[in-house]
Amino acid sequence: MVKKETSKETGKKTTERAKLEDIEKVIVDLGKKGLTPSKIGIELKKNYGVDKVKTIGISITKVLKKNNVSYDNDLKIVSKRILKLESHLNKNKQDKRAKRELVKFVGLRKKLEIYESRRTE
């Protein structure tokens, strides 16, 4: 596992040269718990002191694919959010803030669909 120490000056956790295999193991464990790649990155930054995984030379999504761990992509997450907002608006028709959020997420979904279609070509 990644070795953690607490700095006496700042009180924050720091890592001592985290090894690539240790970080990959942590990524796989967090992926199996159901975290998305972006949340895995946040967790690594908070608890393990790994600022950016790409500086080490690996990608979170590549590690998850290599170890056959499934994860939700951004398009699926945005679509789930849109469904939640639509069901909320069916009950609360006057919620203007939720209407605005729905418009934002629909636009974001369109952008992500365009991005995904270009990436798969």
C-alpha positions in Angstrom: 0.0 0.0 0.0 1.0 3.6 -0.3 3.1 4.8 2.6 1.5 7.8 4.4 3.0 10.2 6.9 1.7 13.3 8.5 3.8 16.4 8.1 4.6 18.0 11.4 4.5 21.5 9.9 1.3 21.4 7.9 -0.5 18.4 9.4 -1.3 17.1 6.0 -0.7 13.6 4.7 2.2 13.1 2.4 3.4 10.1 0.4 6.9 8.7 0.2 7.5 7.9 -3.5 4.4 5.9 -4.1 5.1 3.0 -6.3 3.2 2.5 -9.6 1.9 -0.9 -8.6 0.6 0.4 -5.3 -1.3 3.2 -7.0 -2.7 0.8 -9.6 -3.9 -1.5 -6.8 -5.6 1.5 -5.1 -7.3 2.5 -8.4 -8.6 -1.0 -9.0 -9.9 -1.2 -5.4 -11.7 2.1 -5.7 -13.1 1.2 -9.1 -14.5 -2.1 -7.7 -16.3 0.0 -5.0 -18.1 1.8 -7.8 -16.3 5.1 -8.0 -16.0 6.9 -11.3 -12.6 7.8 -12.7 -13.0 11.4 -11.7 -13.9 10.5 -8.1 -11.0 8.1 -8.0 -8.7 10.9 -8.9 -10.1 13.1 -6.1 -9.8 10.2 -3.6 -6.1 9.7 -4.6 -5.4 13.4 -4.2 -7.1 13.7 -0.8 -6.0 10.5 0.9 -2.9 9.3 -0.9 -1.2 12.6 -1.9 -1.1 11.7 -5.6 -1.7 15.0 -7.3 -2.1 13.8 -10.9 -1.9 10.2 -11.9 -0.8 11.1 -15.4 2.4 12.6 -14.2 3.3 9.1 -12.9 2.7 7.8 -16.4 -0.6 6.0 -16.2 -4.3 6.8 -16.9 -7.0 5.9 -14.4 -9.3 4.7 -17.2 -6.6 2.6 -18.8 -5.8 0.9 -15.5 -9.5 0.1 -15.0 -9.8 -1.3 -18.5 -6.7 -3.3 -18.1 -8.1 -4.9 -15.0 -11.6 -5.4 -16.4 -13.3 -3.1 -14.0 -16.4 -1.4 -15.4 -17.2 2.2 -14.7 -19.8 4.8 -15.8 -18.7 7.2 -18.4 -19.7 10.9 -18.3 -22.5 10.6 -20.8 -24.2 7.9 -18.7 -23.8 10.0 -15.5 -25.3 13.1 -17.2 -28.2 11.1 -18.6 -29.0 9.8 -15.1 -29.0 13.3 -13.8 -31.4 14.5 -16.6 -33.8 11.7 -15.7 -33.7 12.7 -12.0 -34.4 16.3 -12.9 -37.2 15.4 -15.2 -38.9 13.4 -12.5 -38.4 16.2 -10.1 -40.0 18.7 -12.5 -43.0 16.5 -13.0 -43.8 16.9 -9.3 -42.6 20.5 -8.9 -43.6 22.4 -12.1 -42.7 25.9 -10.7 -39.1 25.0 -9.7 -37.3 27.5 -12.0 -33.8 26.6 -10.8 -34.3 22.9 -11.6 -35.6 24.0 -15.1 -32.4 25.9 -15.7 -30.3 23.0 -14.5 -32.2 20.7 -16.9 -31.4 23.0 -19.8 -27.7 23.0 -18.8 -27.5 19.2 -18.6 -29.3 18.7 -21.9 -26.8 21.0 -23.6 -24.0 19.1 -21.9 -25.4 15.8 -23.0 -25.4 17.0 -26.6 -21.8 18.2 -26.4 -20.8 14.8 -24.9 -22.6 12.9 -27.6 -20.8 14.9 -30.3 -17.5 14.3 -28.5 -18.1 10.5 -28.2 -19.1 10.2 -31.9 -15.9 12.0 -33.0 -13.8 9.9 -30.7 -15.2 6.6 -31.9 -14.8 7.4 -35.6 
